[in-house]
Amino acid sequence: MTASRLHDALATKTQVWGGWITGPTALGPEAFGGAGYDYVGFDVQHGYLSDVDVAVMLRRLQHTAVATVVRLPGVDAAPIGRVLDAGADGVVIAMVETAEQAGQAVVSGS
């Protein structure tokens, strides 16, 4: 298994810089990579992004050096699997308050 772009940035840099996308955009994601950011996040929990919006933007970033993270509102397996299948380097799962919930998120993403 190869390490993700996010893993590489976290392992090799003392500071990791990123920005967040909260709504559908045609221009935003690539600008983060061009500006030297290490990652771009997509906020599905608080933003106005659908699965399709996130998948399209992840595909546009597939051949860039910028890492990608998607923030999801819960530990449901389907959204976790969809964003990982679409190419996200990682997920941030909101509303996790117990070790059991964290374990559920990990199993969901497998």
Biopython code that builds the backbone (N, CA, C, O; Angstrom):
import numpy as np
from Bio.PDB.StructureBuilder import StructureBuilder

atoms = [
    (1, "MET", "N", (0.842, -1.183, 0.000)),
    (1, "MET", "CA", (0.000, 0.000, 0.000)),
    (1, "MET", "C", (0.884, 1.242, 0.000)),
    (1, "MET", "O", (1.815, 1.342, 0.800)),
    (2, "THR", "N", (0.608, 2.161, -0.866)),
    (2, "THR", "CA", (1.377, 3.389, -0.921)),
    (2, "THR", "C", (0.749, 4.433, -0.009)),
    (2, "THR", "O", (-0.466, 4.458, 0.189)),
    (3, "ALA", "N", (1.583, 5.277, 0.533)),
    (3, "ALA", "CA", (1.098, 6.346, 1.405)),
    (3, "ALA", "C", (0.386, 7.398, 0.566)),
    (3, "ALA", "O", (0.720, 7.612, -0.599)),
    (4, "SER", "N", (-0.585, 8.039, 1.164)),
    (4, "SER", "CA", (-1.313, 9.088, 0.460)),
    (4, "SER", "C", (-0.512, 10.377, 0.456)),
    (4, "SER", "O", (0.478, 10.510, 1.174)),
    (5, "ARG", "N", (-0.943, 11.305, -0.346)),
    (5, "ARG", "CA", (-0.321, 12.627, -0.387)),
    (5, "ARG", "C", (-0.424, 13.289, 0.983)),
    (5, "ARG", "O", (0.491, 13.999, 1.401)),
    (6, "LEU", "N", (-1.525, 13.061, 1.676)),
    (6, "LEU", "CA", (-1.703, 13.626, 3.008)),
    (6, "LEU", "C", (-0.716, 13.001, 3.986)),
    (6, "LEU", "O", (-0.088, 13.703, 4.778)),
    (7, "HIS", "N", (-0.586, 11.700, 3.928)),
    (7, "HIS", "CA", (0.369, 11.004, 4.801)),
    (7, "HIS", "C", (1.784, 11.521, 4.561)),
    (7, "HIS", "O", (2.533, 11.756, 5.510)),
    (8, "ASP", "N", (2.147, 11.697, 3.300)),
    (8, "ASP", "CA", (3.480, 12.212, 2.966)),
    (8, "ASP", "C", (3.697, 13.603, 3.560)),
    (8, "ASP", "O", (4.756, 13.878, 4.124)),
    (9, "ALA", "N", (2.700, 14.478, 3.436)),
    (9, "ALA", "CA", (2.839, 15.841, 3.968)),
    (9, "ALA", "C", (2.964, 15.819, 5.486)),
    (9, "ALA", "O", (3.797, 16.529, 6.049)),
    (10, "LEU", "N", (2.150, 15.018, 6.145)),
    (10, "LEU", "CA", (2.193, 14.955, 7.607)),
    (10, "LEU", "C", (3.497, 14.345, 8.112)),
    (10, "LEU", "O", (3.989, 14.711, 9.179)),
    (11, "ALA", "N", (4.051, 13.416, 7.343)),
    (11, "ALA", "CA", (5.274, 12.737, 7.763)),
    (11, "ALA", "C", (6.534, 13.562, 7.517)),
    (11, "ALA", "O", (7.546, 13.361, 8.188)),
    (12, "THR", "N", (6.482, 14.487, 6.562)),
    (12, "THR", "CA", (7.715, 15.166, 6.166)),
    (12, "THR", "C", (7.761, 16.655, 6.494)),
    (12, "THR", "O", (8.808, 17.281, 6.326)),
    (13, "LYS", "N", (6.663, 17.237, 6.956)),
    (13, "LYS", "CA", (6.625, 18.679, 7.197)),
    (13, "LYS", "C", (6.314, 18.992, 8.649)),
    (13, "LYS", "O", (5.562, 18.272, 9.308)),
    (14, "THR", "N", (6.896, 20.066, 9.134)),
    (14, "THR", "CA", (6.599, 20.475, 10.508)),
    (14, "THR", "C", (5.286, 21.245, 10.587)),
    (14, "THR", "O", (4.646, 21.265, 11.639)),
    (15, "GLN", "N", (4.880, 21.872, 9.499)),
    (15, "GLN", "CA", (3.593, 22.547, 9.409)),
    (15, "GLN", "C", (2.922, 22.132, 8.106)),
    (15, "GLN", "O", (3.561, 22.065, 7.056)),
    (16, "VAL", "N", (1.639, 21.859, 8.190)),
    (16, "VAL", "CA", (0.867, 21.488, 7.018)),
    (16, "VAL", "C", (-0.218, 22.547, 6.841)),
    (16, "VAL", "O", (-0.974, 22.840, 7.767)),
    (17, "TRP", "N", (-0.283, 23.115, 5.637)),
    (17, "TRP", "CA", (-1.214, 24.207, 5.350)),
    (17, "TRP", "C", (-2.301, 23.732, 4.408)),
    (17, "TRP", "O", (-2.048, 22.974, 3.471)),
    (18, "GLY", "N", (-3.520, 24.192, 4.673)),
    (18, "GLY", "CA", (-4.623, 23.817, 3.808)),
    (18, "GLY", "C", (-5.745, 24.825, 3.860)),
    (18, "GLY", "O", (-5.714, 25.779, 4.637)),
    (19, "GLY", "N", (-6.722, 24.603, 3.032)),
    (19, "GLY", "CA", (-7.916, 25.435, 2.989)),
    (19, "GLY", "C", (-9.120, 24.564, 2.734)),
    (19, "GLY", "O", (-8.995, 23.400, 2.355)),
    (20, "TRP", "N", (-10.289, 25.138, 2.946)),
    (20, "TRP", "CA", (-11.523, 24.361, 2.874)),
    (20, "TRP", "C", (-12.477, 24.909, 1.836)),
    (20, "TRP", "O", (-12.601, 26.121, 1.663)),
    (21, "ILE", "N", (-13.147, 24.007, 1.152)),
    (21, "ILE", "CA", (-14.191, 24.328, 0.184)),
    (21, "ILE", "C", (-15.516, 23.957, 0.844)),
    (21, "ILE", "O", (-15.658, 22.858, 1.381)),
    (22, "THR", "N", (-16.492, 24.876, 0.806)),
    (22, "THR", "CA", (-17.782, 24.602, 1.432)),
    (22, "THR", "C", (-18.939, 24.551, 0.432)),
    (22, "THR", "O", (-20.053, 24.174, 0.794)),
    (23, "GLY", "N", (-18.684, 24.925, -0.806)),
    (23, "GLY", "CA", (-19.739, 24.908, -1.811)),
    (23, "GLY", "C", (-19.184, 24.543, -3.169)),
    (23, "GLY", "O", (-17.974, 24.598, -3.386)),
    (24, "PRO", "N", (-20.063, 24.171, -4.084)),
    (24, "PRO", "CA", (-19.619, 23.810, -5.429)),
    (24, "PRO", "C", (-18.892, 24.983, -6.090)),
    (24, "PRO", "O", (-19.338, 26.127, -6.006)),
    (25, "THR", "N", (-17.791, 24.690, -6.734)),
    (25, "THR", "CA", (-17.014, 25.733, -7.394)),
    (25, "THR", "C", (-16.279, 25.153, -8.588)),
    (25, "THR", "O", (-15.860, 23.996, -8.567)),
    (26, "ALA", "N", (-16.126, 25.940, -9.604)),
    (26, "ALA", "CA", (-15.385, 25.499, -10.788)),
    (26, "ALA", "C", (-13.923, 25.893, -10.705)),
    (26, "ALA", "O", (-13.100, 25.326, -11.424)),
    (27, "LEU", "N", (-13.572, 26.844, -9.855)),
    (27, "LEU", "CA", (-12.219, 27.380, -9.858)),
    (27, "LEU", "C", (-11.398, 27.084, -8.605)),
    (27, "LEU", "O", (-10.171, 27.033, -8.692)),
    (28, "GLY", "N", (-12.004, 26.894, -7.484)),
    (28, "GLY", "CA", (-11.319, 26.866, -6.208)),
    (28, "GLY", "C", (-10.295, 25.793, -5.937)),
    (28, "GLY", "O", (-9.171, 26.127, -5.563)),
    (29, "PRO", "N", (-10.617, 24.507, -6.104)),
    (29, "PRO", "CA", (-9.709, 23.471, -5.625)),
    (29, "PRO", "C", (-8.303, 23.516, -6.209)),
    (29, "PRO", "O", (-7.327, 23.368, -5.472)),
    (30, "GLU", "N", (-8.181, 23.715, -7.509)),
    (30, "GLU", "CA", (-6.858, 23.735, -8.125)),
    (30, "GLU", "C", (-6.025, 24.910, -7.632)),
    (30, "GLU", "O", (-4.798, 24.822, -7.598)),
    (31, "ALA", "N", (-6.664, 25.997, -7.254)),
    (31, "ALA", "CA", (-5.943, 27.173, -6.776)),
    (31, "ALA", "C", (-5.177, 26.876, -5.497)),
    (31, "ALA", "O", (-4.112, 27.451, -5.271)),
    (32, "PHE", "N", (-5.693, 25.995, -4.662)),
    (32, "PHE", "CA", (-4.994, 25.643, -3.429)),
    (32, "PHE", "C", (-3.651, 24.996, -3.738)),
    (32, "PHE", "O", (-2.632, 25.340, -3.139)),
    (33, "GLY", "N", (-3.659, 24.057, -4.676)),
    (33, "GLY", "CA", (-2.413, 23.405, -5.067)),
    (33, "GLY", "C", (-1.443, 24.379, -5.692)),
    (33, "GLY", "O", (-0.248, 24.342, -5.399)),
    (34, "GLY", "N", (-1.944, 25.253, -6.554)),
    (34, "GLY", "CA", (-1.093, 26.234, -7.212)),
    (34, "GLY", "C", (-0.508, 27.250, -6.256)),
    (34, "GLY", "O", (0.550, 27.822, -6.520)),
    (35, "ALA", "N", (-1.198, 27.479, -5.135)),
    (35, "ALA", "CA", (-0.719, 28.444, -4.138)),
    (35, "ALA", "C", (0.243, 27.813, -3.140)),
    (35, "ALA", "O", (0.766, 28.502, -2.264)),
    (36, "GLY", "N", (0.478, 26.518, -3.265)),
    (36, "GLY", "CA", (1.434, 25.848, -2.392)),
    (36, "GLY", "C", (0.849, 25.201, -1.148)),
    (36, "GLY", "O", (1.596, 24.737, -0.287)),
    (37, "TYR", "N", (-0.466, 25.164, -1.040)),
    (37, "TYR", "CA", (-1.081, 24.492, 0.100)),
    (37, "TYR", "C", (-0.793, 22.997, 0.043)),
    (37, "TYR", "O", (-0.593, 22.430, -1.031)),
    (38, "ASP", "N", (-0.775, 22.366, 1.222)),
    (38, "ASP", "CA", (-0.529, 20.930, 1.294)),
    (38, "ASP", "C", (-1.791, 20.107, 1.089)),
    (38, "ASP", "O", (-1.736, 18.994, 0.566)),
    (39, "TYR", "N", (-2.931, 20.658, 1.504)),
    (39, "TYR", "CA", (-4.176, 19.926, 1.342)),
    (39, "TYR", "C", (-5.330, 20.884, 1.082)),
    (39, "TYR", "O", (-5.255, 22.077, 1.376)),
    (40, "VAL", "N", (-6.398, 20.328, 0.526)),
    (40, "VAL", "CA", (-7.665, 21.038, 0.395)),
    (40, "VAL", "C", (-8.728, 20.137, 1.018)),
    (40, "VAL", "O", (-8.783, 18.936, 0.750)),
    (41, "GLY", "N", (-9.562, 20.739, 1.847)),
    (41, "GLY", "CA", (-10.640, 20.008, 2.500)),
    (41, "GLY", "C", (-11.979, 20.364, 1.882)),
    (41, "GLY", "O", (-12.186, 21.482, 1.409)),
    (42, "PHE", "N", (-12.873, 19.407, 1.893)),
    (42, "PHE", "CA", (-14.228, 19.595, 1.398)),
    (42, "PHE", "C", (-15.175, 19.357, 2.564)),
    (42, "PHE", "O", (-15.243, 18.249, 3.095)),
    (43, "ASP", "N", (-15.905, 20.389, 2.964)),
    (43, "ASP", "CA", (-16.751, 20.312, 4.151)),
    (43, "ASP", "C", (-18.180, 19.938, 3.780)),
    (43, "ASP", "O", (-18.989, 20.797, 3.429)),
    (44, "VAL", "N", (-18.476, 18.644, 3.862)),
    (44, "VAL", "CA", (-19.818, 18.163, 3.578)),
    (44, "VAL", "C", (-20.724, 18.379, 4.787)),
    (44, "VAL", "O", (-21.937, 18.524, 4.638)),
    (45, "GLN", "N", (-20.139, 18.401, 5.978)),
    (45, "GLN", "CA", (-20.952, 18.580, 7.181)),
    (45, "GLN", "C", (-21.575, 19.971, 7.251)),
    (45, "GLN", "O", (-22.786, 20.092, 7.437)),
    (46, "HIS", "N", (-20.774, 21.011, 7.107)),
    (46, "HIS", "CA", (-21.265, 22.378, 7.248)),
    (46, "HIS", "C", (-21.481, 23.096, 5.917)),
    (46, "HIS", "O", (-22.084, 24.169, 5.875)),
    (47, "GLY", "N", (-20.998, 22.514, 4.857)),
    (47, "GLY", "CA", (-21.063, 23.177, 3.558)),
    (47, "GLY", "C", (-22.283, 22.784, 2.759)),
    (47, "GLY", "O", (-23.230, 22.189, 3.273)),
    (48, "TYR", "N", (-22.235, 23.132, 1.493)),
    (48, "TYR", "CA", (-23.333, 22.897, 0.566)),
    (48, "TYR", "C", (-22.891, 21.978, -0.556)),
    (48, "TYR", "O", (-23.199, 22.215, -1.724)),
    (49, "LEU", "N", (-22.170, 20.929, -0.197)),
    (49, "LEU", "CA", (-21.611, 20.018, -1.192)),
    (49, "LEU", "C", (-22.361, 18.693, -1.200)),
    (49, "LEU", "O", (-22.643, 18.113, -0.151)),
    (50, "SER", "N", (-22.674, 18.229, -2.395)),
    (50, "SER", "CA", (-23.261, 16.897, -2.551)),
    (50, "SER", "C", (-22.138, 15.902, -2.823)),
    (50, "SER", "O", (-20.987, 16.285, -3.034)),
    (51, "ASP", "N", (-22.490, 14.631, -2.813)),
    (51, "ASP", "CA", (-21.518, 13.596, -3.169)),
    (51, "ASP", "C", (-20.965, 13.833, -4.569)),
    (51, "ASP", "O", (-19.772, 13.653, -4.811)),
    (52, "VAL", "N", (-21.827, 14.232, -5.480)),
    (52, "VAL", "CA", (-21.401, 14.470, -6.865)),
    (52, "VAL", "C", (-20.423, 15.643, -6.918)),
    (52, "VAL", "O", (-19.404, 15.564, -7.604)),
    (53, "ASP", "N", (-20.720, 16.728, -6.204)),
    (53, "ASP", "CA", (-19.811, 17.882, -6.178)),
    (53, "ASP", "C", (-18.424, 17.467, -5.710)),
    (53, "ASP", "O", (-17.417, 17.813, -6.328)),
    (54, "VAL", "N", (-18.384, 16.723, -4.613)),
    (54, "VAL", "CA", (-17.094, 16.298, -4.044)),
    (54, "VAL", "C", (-16.367, 15.377, -5.017)),
    (54, "VAL", "O", (-15.166, 15.536, -5.236)),
    (55, "ALA", "N", (-17.069, 14.429, -5.594)),
    (55, "ALA", "CA", (-16.432, 13.487, -6.524)),
    (55, "ALA", "C", (-15.831, 14.211, -7.723)),
    (55, "ALA", "O", (-14.718, 13.890, -8.141)),
    (56, "VAL", "N", (-16.543, 15.174, -8.275)),
    (56, "VAL", "CA", (-16.039, 15.926, -9.429)),
    (56, "VAL", "C", (-14.774, 16.694, -9.054)),
    (56, "VAL", "O", (-13.791, 16.674, -9.795)),
    (57, "MET", "N", (-14.797, 17.368, -7.909)),
    (57, "MET", "CA", (-13.621, 18.151, -7.513)),
    (57, "MET", "C", (-12.445, 17.251, -7.147)),
    (57, "MET", "O", (-11.298, 17.596, -7.430)),
    (58, "LEU", "N", (-12.711, 16.104, -6.521)),
    (58, "LEU", "CA", (-11.624, 15.171, -6.217)),
    (58, "LEU", "C", (-10.970, 14.660, -7.498)),
    (58, "LEU", "O", (-9.746, 14.550, -7.568)),
    (59, "ARG", "N", (-11.763, 14.355, -8.489)),
    (59, "ARG", "CA", (-11.211, 13.881, -9.762)),
    (59, "ARG", "C", (-10.338, 14.946, -10.413)),
    (59, "ARG", "O", (-9.313, 14.628, -11.015)),
    (60, "ARG", "N", (-10.740, 16.210, -10.294)),
    (60, "ARG", "CA", (-9.948, 17.299, -10.878)),
    (60, "ARG", "C", (-8.598, 17.444, -10.182)),
    (60, "ARG", "O", (-7.650, 17.956, -10.777)),
    (61, "LEU", "N", (-8.501, 17.007, -8.948)),
    (61, "LEU", "CA", (-7.255, 17.146, -8.186)),
    (61, "LEU", "C", (-6.415, 15.876, -8.191)),
    (61, "LEU", "O", (-5.325, 15.853, -7.620)),
    (62, "GLN", "N", (-6.899, 14.844, -8.815)),
    (62, "GLN", "CA", (-6.238, 13.541, -8.783)),
    (62, "GLN", "C", (-4.778, 13.589, -9.231)),
    (62, "GLN", "O", (-3.944, 12.864, -8.689)),
    (63, "HIS", "N", (-4.462, 14.423, -10.202)),
    (63, "HIS", "CA", (-3.106, 14.457, -10.753)),
    (63, "HIS", "C", (-2.315, 15.670, -10.278)),
    (63, "HIS", "O", (-1.399, 16.128, -10.962)),
    (64, "THR", "N", (-2.671, 16.187, -9.108)),
    (64, "THR", "CA", (-1.938, 17.305, -8.525)),
    (64, "THR", "C", (-1.242, 16.834, -7.253)),
    (64, "THR", "O", (-1.504, 15.735, -6.762)),
    (65, "ALA", "N", (-0.370, 17.659, -6.733)),
    (65, "ALA", "CA", (0.354, 17.296, -5.519)),
    (65, "ALA", "C", (-0.431, 17.596, -4.244)),
    (65, "ALA", "O", (-0.037, 17.153, -3.165)),
    (66, "VAL", "N", (-1.518, 18.330, -4.346)),
    (66, "VAL", "CA", (-2.262, 18.710, -3.154)),
    (66, "VAL", "C", (-3.082, 17.514, -2.642)),
    (66, "VAL", "O", (-3.745, 16.822, -3.415)),
    (67, "ALA", "N", (-3.021, 17.291, -1.319)),
    (67, "ALA", "CA", (-3.776, 16.211, -0.695)),
    (67, "ALA", "C", (-5.226, 16.646, -0.501)),
    (67, "ALA", "O", (-5.538, 17.836, -0.550)),
    (68, "THR", "N", (-6.105, 15.678, -0.283)),
    (68, "THR", "CA", (-7.518, 15.978, -0.126)),
    (68, "THR", "C", (-8.095, 15.299, 1.114)),
    (68, "THR", "O", (-7.754, 14.163, 1.443)),
    (69, "VAL", "N", (-8.979, 16.031, 1.791)),
    (69, "VAL", "CA", (-9.667, 15.537, 2.977)),
    (69, "VAL", "C", (-11.133, 15.910, 2.834)),
    (69, "VAL", "O", (-11.449, 17.002, 2.361)),
    (70, "VAL", "N", (-12.024, 15.027, 3.232)),
    (70, "VAL", "CA", (-13.455, 15.321, 3.203)),
    (70, "VAL", "C", (-14.004, 15.196, 4.621)),
    (70, "VAL", "O", (-13.835, 14.168, 5.277)),
    (71, "ARG", "N", (-14.664, 16.259, 5.086)),
    (71, "ARG", "CA", (-15.310, 16.232, 6.400)),
    (71, "ARG", "C", (-16.749, 15.778, 6.217)),
    (71, "ARG", "O", (-17.523, 16.394, 5.484)),
    (72, "LEU", "N", (-17.093, 14.687, 6.899)),
    (72, "LEU", "CA", (-18.431, 14.100, 6.810)),
    (72, "LEU", "C", (-19.148, 14.245, 8.149)),
    (72, "LEU", "O", (-18.503, 14.337, 9.193)),
    (73, "PRO", "N", (-20.491, 14.265, 8.123)),
    (73, "PRO", "CA", (-21.235, 14.526, 9.346)),
    (73, "PRO", "C", (-21.387, 13.343, 10.295)),
    (73, "PRO", "O", (-21.862, 13.530, 11.415)),
    (74, "GLY", "N", (-21.009, 12.146, 9.897)),
    (74, "GLY", "CA", (-21.187, 11.000, 10.778)),
    (74, "GLY", "C", (-20.457, 9.774, 10.276)),
    (74, "GLY", "O", (-19.726, 9.824, 9.287)),
    (75, "VAL", "N", (-20.671, 8.661, 10.983)),
    (75, "VAL", "CA", (-19.920, 7.433, 10.715)),
    (75, "VAL", "C", (-20.621, 6.490, 9.739)),
    (75, "VAL", "O", (-20.246, 5.321, 9.645)),
    (76, "ASP", "N", (-21.625, 6.971, 9.012)),
    (76, "ASP", "CA", (-22.314, 6.121, 8.047)),
    (76, "ASP", "C", (-21.336, 5.603, 6.996)),
    (76, "ASP", "O", (-20.545, 6.358, 6.430)),
    (77, "ALA", "N", (-21.412, 4.307, 6.754)),
    (77, "ALA", "CA", (-20.455, 3.663, 5.852)),
    (77, "ALA", "C", (-20.549, 4.152, 4.416)),
    (77, "ALA", "O", (-19.523, 4.322, 3.759)),
    (78, "ALA", "N", (-21.758, 4.381, 3.915)),
    (78, "ALA", "CA", (-21.916, 4.717, 2.494)),
    (78, "ALA", "C", (-21.187, 6.005, 2.103)),
    (78, "ALA", "O", (-20.424, 5.982, 1.136)),
    (79, "PRO", "N", (-21.383, 7.129, 2.806)),
    (79, "PRO", "CA", (-20.658, 8.346, 2.412)),
    (79, "PRO", "C", (-19.142, 8.214, 2.562)),
    (79, "PRO", "O", (-18.385, 8.736, 1.742)),
    (80, "ILE", "N", (-18.705, 7.520, 3.603)),
    (80, "ILE", "CA", (-17.264, 7.325, 3.789)),
    (80, "ILE", "C", (-16.691, 6.570, 2.596)),
    (80, "ILE", "O", (-15.678, 6.975, 2.025)),
    (81, "GLY", "N", (-17.338, 5.482, 2.226)),
    (81, "GLY", "CA", (-16.877, 4.692, 1.084)),
    (81, "GLY", "C", (-16.905, 5.465, -0.217)),
    (81, "GLY", "O", (-15.991, 5.349, -1.033)),
    (82, "ARG", "N", (-17.955, 6.256, -0.414)),
    (82, "ARG", "CA", (-18.063, 7.014, -1.672)),
    (82, "ARG", "C", (-16.932, 8.020, -1.826)),
    (82, "ARG", "O", (-16.341, 8.118, -2.902)),
    (83, "VAL", "N", (-16.617, 8.776, -0.765)),
    (83, "VAL", "CA", (-15.560, 9.788, -0.925)),
    (83, "VAL", "C", (-14.186, 9.136, -1.032)),
    (83, "VAL", "O", (-13.319, 9.639, -1.746)),
    (84, "LEU", "N", (-13.982, 8.035, -0.338)),
    (84, "LEU", "CA", (-12.697, 7.337, -0.484)),
    (84, "LEU", "C", (-12.575, 6.727, -1.876)),
    (84, "LEU", "O", (-11.507, 6.781, -2.487)),
    (85, "ASP", "N", (-13.657, 6.149, -2.377)),
    (85, "ASP", "CA", (-13.641, 5.597, -3.739)),
    (85, "ASP", "C", (-13.434, 6.687, -4.781)),
    (85, "ASP", "O", (-12.844, 6.439, -5.833)),
    (86, "ALA", "N", (-13.915, 7.892, -4.494)),
    (86, "ALA", "CA", (-13.762, 9.013, -5.432)),
    (86, "ALA", "C", (-12.358, 9.592, -5.405)),
    (86, "ALA", "O", (-12.019, 10.412, -6.258)),
    (87, "GLY", "N", (-11.525, 9.183, -4.435)),
    (87, "GLY", "CA", (-10.138, 9.611, -4.437)),
    (87, "GLY", "C", (-9.668, 10.436, -3.257)),
    (87, "GLY", "O", (-8.530, 10.906, -3.266)),
    (88, "ALA", "N", (-10.504, 10.635, -2.231)),
    (88, "ALA", "CA", (-10.065, 11.406, -1.066)),
    (88, "ALA", "C", (-8.891, 10.698, -0.394)),
    (88, "ALA", "O", (-8.870, 9.473, -0.275)),
    (89, "ASP", "N", (-7.918, 11.493, 0.041)),
    (89, "ASP", "CA", (-6.781, 10.933, 0.774)),
    (89, "ASP", "C", (-7.141, 10.625, 2.223)),
    (89, "ASP", "O", (-6.498, 9.793, 2.864)),
    (90, "GLY", "N", (-8.162, 11.291, 2.733)),
    (90, "GLY", "CA", (-8.569, 11.054, 4.108)),
    (90, "GLY", "C", (-9.940, 11.628, 4.382)),
    (90, "GLY", "O", (-10.475, 12.409, 3.596)),
    (91, "VAL", "N", (-10.499, 11.228, 5.511)),
    (91, "VAL", "CA", (-11.782, 11.756, 5.942)),
    (91, "VAL", "C", (-11.655, 12.281, 7.364)),
    (91, "VAL", "O", (-10.860, 11.783, 8.161)),
    (92, "VAL", "N", (-12.449, 13.288, 7.661)),
    (92, "VAL", "CA", (-12.622, 13.788, 9.017)),
    (92, "VAL", "C", (-14.070, 13.486, 9.350)),
    (92, "VAL", "O", (-14.981, 13.944, 8.660)),
    (93, "ILE", "N", (-14.282, 12.722, 10.397)),
    (93, "ILE", "CA", (-15.634, 12.333, 10.762)),
    (93, "ILE", "C", (-16.058, 13.172, 11.967)),
    (93, "ILE", "O", (-15.467, 13.080, 13.043)),
    (94, "ALA", "N", (-17.078, 13.981, 11.769)),
    (94, "ALA", "CA", (-17.582, 14.842, 12.841)),
    (94, "ALA", "C", (-18.481, 14.045, 13.778)),
    (94, "ALA", "O", (-18.932, 12.948, 13.450)),
    (95, "MET", "N", (-18.722, 14.601, 14.911)),
    (95, "MET", "CA", (-19.671, 14.065, 15.879)),
    (95, "MET", "C", (-19.254, 12.708, 16.440)),
    (95, "MET", "O", (-20.112, 11.929, 16.856)),
    (96, "VAL", "N", (-17.977, 12.413, 16.459)),
    (96, "VAL", "CA", (-17.478, 11.188, 17.067)),
    (96, "VAL", "C", (-17.115, 11.516, 18.515)),
    (96, "VAL", "O", (-16.247, 12.348, 18.778)),
    (97, "GLU", "N", (-17.794, 10.849, 19.443)),
    (97, "GLU", "CA", (-17.595, 11.165, 20.857)),
    (97, "GLU", "C", (-17.100, 9.976, 21.676)),
    (97, "GLU", "O", (-16.735, 10.144, 22.839)),
    (98, "THR", "N", (-17.080, 8.787, 21.095)),
    (98, "THR", "CA", (-16.648, 7.602, 21.833)),
    (98, "THR", "C", (-15.667, 6.789, 20.994)),
    (98, "THR", "O", (-15.576, 6.946, 19.777)),
    (99, "ALA", "N", (-14.941, 5.921, 21.682)),
    (99, "ALA", "CA", (-14.023, 5.025, 20.982)),
    (99, "ALA", "C", (-14.789, 4.077, 20.067)),
    (99, "ALA", "O", (-14.296, 3.711, 19.000)),
    (100, "GLU", "N", (-15.982, 3.679, 20.474)),
    (100, "GLU", "CA", (-16.787, 2.787, 19.650)),
    (100, "GLU", "C", (-17.189, 3.468, 18.335)),
    (100, "GLU", "O", (-17.149, 2.846, 17.273)),
    (101, "GLN", "N", (-17.571, 4.728, 18.410)),
    (101, "GLN", "CA", (-17.920, 5.459, 17.192)),
    (101, "GLN", "C", (-16.708, 5.616, 16.284)),
    (101, "GLN", "O", (-16.827, 5.494, 15.065)),
    (102, "ALA", "N", (-15.552, 5.882, 16.864)),
    (102, "ALA", "CA", (-14.321, 5.989, 16.060)),
    (102, "ALA", "C", (-14.030, 4.647, 15.386)),
    (102, "ALA", "O", (-13.659, 4.608, 14.213)),
    (103, "GLY", "N", (-14.194, 3.572, 16.113)),
    (103, "GLY", "CA", (-13.989, 2.244, 15.534)),
    (103, "GLY", "C", (-14.959, 1.952, 14.403)),
    (103, "GLY", "O", (-14.584, 1.343, 13.401)),
    (104, "GLN", "N", (-16.213, 2.388, 14.559)),
    (104, "GLN", "CA", (-17.212, 2.208, 13.504)),
    (104, "GLN", "C", (-16.800, 2.958, 12.242)),
    (104, "GLN", "O", (-16.964, 2.447, 11.134)),
    (105, "ALA", "N", (-16.265, 4.174, 12.403)),
    (105, "ALA", "CA", (-15.821, 4.953, 11.249)),
    (105, "ALA", "C", (-14.675, 4.265, 10.532)),
    (105, "ALA", "O", (-14.626, 4.261, 9.302)),
    (106, "VAL", "N", (-13.758, 3.685, 11.282)),
    (106, "VAL", "CA", (-12.617, 3.002, 10.667)),
    (106, "VAL", "C", (-13.094, 1.772, 9.893)),
    (106, "VAL", "O", (-12.645, 1.537, 8.771)),
    (107, "VAL", "N", (-13.980, 1.005, 10.471)),
    (107, "VAL", "CA", (-14.516, -0.172, 9.786)),
    (107, "VAL", "C", (-15.290, 0.252, 8.546)),
    (107, "VAL", "O", (-15.205, -0.402, 7.507)),
    (108, "SER", "N", (-16.049, 1.347, 8.649)),
    (108, "SER", "CA", (-16.818, 1.837, 7.509)),
    (108, "SER", "C", (-15.926, 2.222, 6.345)),
    (108, "SER", "O", (-16.288, 2.015, 5.186)),
    (109, "GLY", "N", (-14.757, 2.784, 6.644)),
    (109, "GLY", "CA", (-13.858, 3.242, 5.600)),
    (109, "GLY", "C", (-12.989, 2.164, 5.007)),
    (109, "GLY", "O", (-12.247, 2.418, 4.058)),
    (110, "SER", "N", (-13.064, 0.953, 5.553)),
    (110, "SER", "CA", (-12.214, -0.135, 5.057)),
    (110, "SER", "C", (-12.712, -0.703, 3.761)),
    (110, "SER", "O", (-12.104, -1.625, 3.216)),
]
sb = StructureBuilder()
sb.init_structure("model")
sb.init_model(0)
sb.init_chain("A")
sb.init_seg("    ")
for serial, (resi, resn, name, xyz) in enumerate(atoms, 1):
    if name == "N":
        sb.init_residue(resn, " ", resi, " ")
    sb.init_atom(name, np.array(xyz, "f"), 0.0, 1.0, " ", f" {name:<3s}", serial, name[0])
structure = sb.get_structure()
